[in-house]
Amino acid sequence: MRYTVTFFNLGILLATMLGLNFDSNEILNRLVEKNYLAESKYIEYNRSAGSSEESHAASLEEMGISLHPGTDFAPESKSSPSSLKRCKSLVYRTLKSLPQEPVKRLKNLTLYFNDEGRRGLGGGGTIILRCQNLEDAELVGVLVHEMGHITDTGVLNGTSESGYGGFMDGSNPVYKNDPSMAFYGLSFENETTLKADATEYDFVSGYAMSDPFEDFAESYAYYILHGDEFRELLKSNTILQEKYDYLKTRVFDGKEYYNGVVESVKTTERQYDVTVLPYDLKKFFVI
């Protein structure tokens, strides 16, 4: 009812500006004619959008993921009901738009609200995500990057029987039969050392050069959110071609994405962080 009253008051105001009488049907008809409103179902669209956001937020609660309060990570974290709902809705839509095997491995999710701080942390079955002071597309980009870590460390695993593969992920050894070894070895000797002939053009971003795990997560996010640009870059770089082919065959089962902005690609430049690059968020979302 409050929405109806607010809308009617807006109609009265615009009607006054247009010199109309105050019959409600006349107001609506003339507003449509003047293109102030496309049609009366505009109201239903807005109600529907709000309802969808609430539905998506509620659906996140039903995915079997343990949702932890932001104060678990940042004691000063504080959210309003609407901001928490918005973040949950974006997270749910992102997770539903990604390959589902790594999503099934996500067991713990913390959403926190601060203007500053790490935008995301992820690995194994856990993600911590900052929901405040980020545009929607950047928040989604960060989450996709962190899901790259979940894919790398939670899905693509080796076994100790195969022996140590020469890479350490913190205190955890990467085993020889870990499927990620084939990706790491394209640019890195070990977790801290680039190959002698590696160049910045072998990576999708500056941050990807940090270590093989960030290379995987950045390439994963770039493949999904910037598939068009990735395919453009690999035309002039054989290492990127191998990384793309690895992701296509070993991670995405042949699926390719078309969300990028090809005209923005410069083969001789790399941004530091792929999560802030422009892409088509609507094309990425499947719901």
Steps between C-alpha positions, in 0.01 A plus 500: 500500500784740580639456149160581347466817705852609410438435133168687508667799663761497226218495248334800666827693491563428133137563417527843659809570292314392186184698587280189533197447718529255789306204366732200560426325168560820309830546682622153405392535139667837454821389671521209259442735207773731623737203552531565872384140534525234230182335621322419823674162534818700579379478861468124476851476356648680798302288742609189313868605507487551874326169544764321291781645709330382815441159346862467389626602844274240661616236251862551607396389847373173352818402311655307788776757551573609857453877506706673766442855628739765378608570857674161501758648264475872576352585843404847375296356211150645491233461234146615448234238414479638145878497441531144630209390280660665198833330561340160556302540179813581296687208657218259425468611138876473455520151646211382282678637191824309563592134444328315780771255608711768677182659637424170671842520669422839654409425862565825690418853391556820696353826369641805674435873470787750514609782275853359494674167546558190291230473237517123501679194635439148378632147506400144576134537587498852647446851365503836681350782294476873563158630398547872558655775288502288182293532185290195417723394211815525711346303787399227256847509343666453838269210583574332166874541568459338843302218341806450282692424819224261611527323163878486522532382861164334564429319173832441321685293758777244488588219737798464733588160351616676183763700690588865541462700178734788579237762596382598847167671563583652839580199714322259265699311236365474147532140385632381166164373379315819592332614173600861577868411461463517123378859531755613760790369295420719203644808671648398836790288621351490849263707713739796519705481181398591147651310213808670358333575168164614644379847402211717616316418177469135608249611765150648490589756768784635713355331806511164322880524511495490883502121524354200314185498715414861417586429138239223504231709674555807281499288184185322621320832555626640171384189312147540636453876510728599212496203267499720191808692614678182606456352154629824348813501718590139437532569127837660569622287792553124503509472883161670528375264228610206714340648813175562316499148356570353844205685654272416209570127509591426864276745689207607280438180302516687169270788596604849393371839617411819314473780755792723416573822317737409218558857382663579837776239452856615448736209445799698629338601830384316809287640782604407850167347603240339271216549752477873425486468121164576329287209384135420433358396836157427353648254252681320780195449722284204404221595744 
